[in-house]
Amino acid sequence: MTGVVKLMRDFAEFEKLGEYCKITEEKLSKAMFGQGSFVEAIVAVENGSLIGYAIFYPHFASFRGQIGYYLEDIFIKDEFRGKGLGEFMLRTIAKIASDRGFERIDFQVLDWNTPAVNFYKKLGADRDESERHFKFTDAAFRSLAS
């Protein structure tokens, strides 16, 4: 877990969101292996070192009636980008999804991350400009839950 958590922190810094990265090995382990766990991951390793990871979990698109994966993160260390690893990881996730009868993969990309946007478009991903990401977290979540 240590290597994946370190890569997650590197990814958060890359996305200029490091201050929000509160993941711990314990939290990740619980999400992936604890009671009721539903999070899955694949990792890329070279010479015994983690160089990339992807985290995903099932979700349901109600209007289309489709089960799929939500791709929470996919990150590859800078020096290993452009070598086909990201595409290989996405194809692996798509194969897992297809084998389970799933029909889609959803994800978000920050507007300024043009290389990622172009990468996903090259592979045929659709971009929905009309949707905006909202979330209830921290105090707003606690207030709503009380």
N, C-alpha and C positions, 0 to 999 in steps of 0.2 A: 504493500500500500504506500510505503514511503515514496517510492519513485513516481507513482502516479500523482500523489498529492503535490510533489515538487513540480511536476509538469503542469498541473492545474494552476499552481501559483504563477509559473512562467507564462501560461496562457492569459491569466488575469492581468498580469503586467503588460503583456503584448497588447491587450485590448484596452489598456489604460483604465482598468477596473480593479487594480490591486488592492485598493483600500476596502473593497467589498468582499474580498476572498477570505472567507472564514472557515474553509474546509479543514477538517482534521482527519487523521487516519481512522479514528474511531467512528466519525460520522459517515465516512465513505464505506467503511467495512459494514456498518449497520445497514446502510442503504443497499449494499450489494449482497450481503450474506446473512443479515439478521432476520428475525421473524417478520414475515410479510414483505421481505425484500422483493424488489422488482427492477432494480437498476442493473444493467449489464455493461460490460466494457470489453474492448479488445485493446491490446497493446502491441506496439512495434518495438522490437529489440534488435540491436546490432552490437556484436561483440560483448554480449552480456549487459549492455546498458539500455535502459528505456529511452527511446527516441521519439515516441509518439503514443497517443492514446485516443480513443473515442469512447464516449459514454452515451448510452441510449436506453430508452425504456418504452414500453407499450403505451399507445394512446388511441383514442377513438375520434374520428371525424364524423360528427353526428349527421350533418346534412348529406354527406356522400355515403354514409353508412359503411365507412371503411376503417378497418383496424390497421394501424401502422406503428412505426417507431418514431418517437421524437428524439432527434439527435441533439443532445444537450451540448456536447463539446466534441470537436475533433481538432487535435493539435499535433503538429509535427515540429520538432526543433528546426530552427531556421536552416542550419547547414544540411538538412536532409530533405528540404522541400524541392519540388521540381523534378523529382526522380520517380514519380508514379506511385509513391506510397499512399498519399491521400486518396487517390482513385482506387487503389487496391483495398484500402480500409472501407471506403464507401461501398464498393462492390461486395465485400465480405458481409457487411451489415445488410445490404439488399438481399443477398443470398439467404442469410439467416431468416430475414423477414419473409421472403417468398416461401421458404421451406415450412414456415409456420402458418402459411395462409394469409399473411399480411399483404397489404396492397400499396403502401406508401411510406415515405420518410419525410417528416417535416422538420424544419430547423429555422433558426434566425441568423442573420449576418448583420453586423454593424455597417451602416451606410458607407463609412469611410474606408472599409476594408475591400477596396476594389479588386485586389488579387483574388480574394476568396469569392467575391461576387462573380468574377469572370470564370473562375474555376468551376463553380456550380453551374453556371449558364452553359459552359462548354460541354458539361455532362448531361445537359437537357433539363435542368431544374427550372421550374416556373417561379417567377417572383411576383408576389401580390403586393402592389404598392398601396393598396387601400387599407390594409390592416395595420394596426398599431398595437404594440405590446404593452399591456397593463399588468400590474401585479399588486397583490396585497402582501405586505411583508412587515416585519418588525412591529411597531406600535399600531399601524393600521390593521394588520392581521389580528393582533391581540384584541383590539377593540371590536373588530367584526366578530371574532370568535366568542367574546364574552356575553 
